[in-house]
Amino acid sequence: MKLKKGDIIFFKSNSFFSRMIRLVESAKKSQNIPHHVAIVTGIYANKIAIIEATLKGVKVSSLSIYDNNRIWFGRLKEPIGKKDMDKILVWLNSQIDIPYDYTALVGIFFRSFFRLLGPKVYKKVRFVRNFLDSRTRFFCSELVSMGYSIVDVHLWHAHLSLTTPYDLFRSDKLEIWEE
């Protein structure tokens, strides 16, 4: 499938950080759990531009820097119009240089603890805003989720500040493929 602006890219590497995210997300070492997401913002000759929230903040990167990672691609099953996609891309570009939300990751780890307590407990907390989330900083899946939410597309059923790359990967609103 040919990539388009707005497609979501999922990444998995074998770094320590990636392994920790997979462990927290699944309580086991699954092979199919991404640890990072980004959005395609431009397609040029031989370069695919993405916007992502990295440990250095929100930035534009080239997809090619992830050549050594396992990569999946996601696209909305129900496409949105060009006007809505433009709104998303304008908003994403306005977030460049916003710092990474380190403290929100602690909230994500707490969420995983509640998941281990069972579905009844987890269902009560999944819509609660991450109490450590900064409304002026982002982590990768929060940035992607927020981008789509500004045009009323909600990719996951939990609060944006608790949405992980694996949550988006499991979204019933996305078609996922691997090349």
Secondary structure in CASP SS format (residue, H / E / C, confidence):
PFRMAT SS
TARGET T0000
AUTHOR 0000-0000-0000
METHOD secondary structure of the structure
MODEL  1
M C 1.00
K C 1.00
L C 1.00
K C 1.00
K C 1.00
G C 1.00
D C 1.00
I E 1.00
I E 1.00
F E 1.00
F E 1.00
K E 1.00
S C 1.00
N C 1.00
S C 1.00
F H 1.00
F H 1.00
S H 1.00
R H 1.00
M H 1.00
I H 1.00
R H 1.00
L H 1.00
V H 1.00
E H 1.00
S H 1.00
A C 1.00
K C 1.00
K C 1.00
S C 1.00
Q C 1.00
N C 1.00
I C 1.00
P C 1.00
H C 1.00
H E 1.00
V E 1.00
A E 1.00
I E 1.00
V E 1.00
T E 1.00
G E 1.00
I E 1.00
Y E 1.00
A C 1.00
N C 1.00
K E 1.00
I E 1.00
A E 1.00
I E 1.00
I E 1.00
E E 1.00
A E 1.00
T E 1.00
L C 1.00
K C 1.00
G E 1.00
V E 1.00
K E 1.00
V E 1.00
S E 1.00
S E 1.00
L H 1.00
S H 1.00
I H 1.00
Y H 1.00
D C 1.00
N C 1.00
N C 1.00
R E 1.00
I E 1.00
W E 1.00
F E 1.00
G E 1.00
R E 1.00
L E 1.00
K C 1.00
E C 1.00
P C 1.00
I C 1.00
G C 1.00
K H 1.00
K H 1.00
D H 1.00
M H 1.00
D H 1.00
K H 1.00
I H 1.00
L H 1.00
V H 1.00
W H 1.00
L H 1.00
N H 1.00
S H 1.00
Q C 1.00
I C 1.00
D C 1.00
I C 1.00
P C 1.00
Y E 1.00
D C 1.00
Y H 1.00
T H 1.00
A H 1.00
L H 1.00
V H 1.00
G H 1.00
I H 1.00
F H 1.00
F H 1.00
R H 1.00
S H 1.00
F H 1.00
F H 1.00
R H 1.00
L H 1.00
L C 1.00
G C 1.00
P H 1.00
K H 1.00
V H 1.00
Y H 1.00
K H 1.00
K H 1.00
V H 1.00
R C 1.00
F C 1.00
V C 1.00
R C 1.00
N C 1.00
F C 1.00
L C 1.00
D C 1.00
S C 1.00
R C 1.00
T C 1.00
R C 1.00
F E 1.00
F C 1.00
C H 1.00
S H 1.00
E H 1.00
L H 1.00
V H 1.00
S H 1.00
M H 1.00
G H 1.00
Y H 1.00
S H 1.00
I C 1.00
V C 1.00
D C 1.00
V C 1.00
H C 1.00
L C 1.00
W C 1.00
H C 1.00
A C 1.00
H C 1.00
L H 1.00
S H 1.00
L H 1.00
T C 1.00
T C 1.00
P H 1.00
Y H 1.00
D H 1.00
L H 1.00
F H 1.00
R C 1.00
S C 1.00
D C 1.00
K C 1.00
L E 1.00
E E 1.00
I E 1.00
W E 1.00
E C 1.00
E C 1.00
END
